[in-house]
């Protein structure tokens, strides 16, 4: 009954006396934290990954700009320049083949994990309540 009343925020039942001092505050805190954790799990990881991706794109563009400025400012010999360009093209092409960041896919993936976690918590709670009822 305490567990059910905890989720219903029903603390006015005179037949259900508190088990310890400040029980209402502790239980309310836990329920509110559980409710806050669901959007936290859902939203934080996709936005952090998007911020990291944008940061890496910004760093890559800054490195590319510096390389372009260095190439335009220097006048190396033609034989070395052709070899460097071929090598740079081969290694620079690697960035073009990286997977593109898709925020929607990551968000859906995180939503699936969040739903799975919530259903697992509900299922485990129901299972323990069933075992408790069986023991009575």
Beta strands, then each sheet from edge to edge (+ up, - down):
end
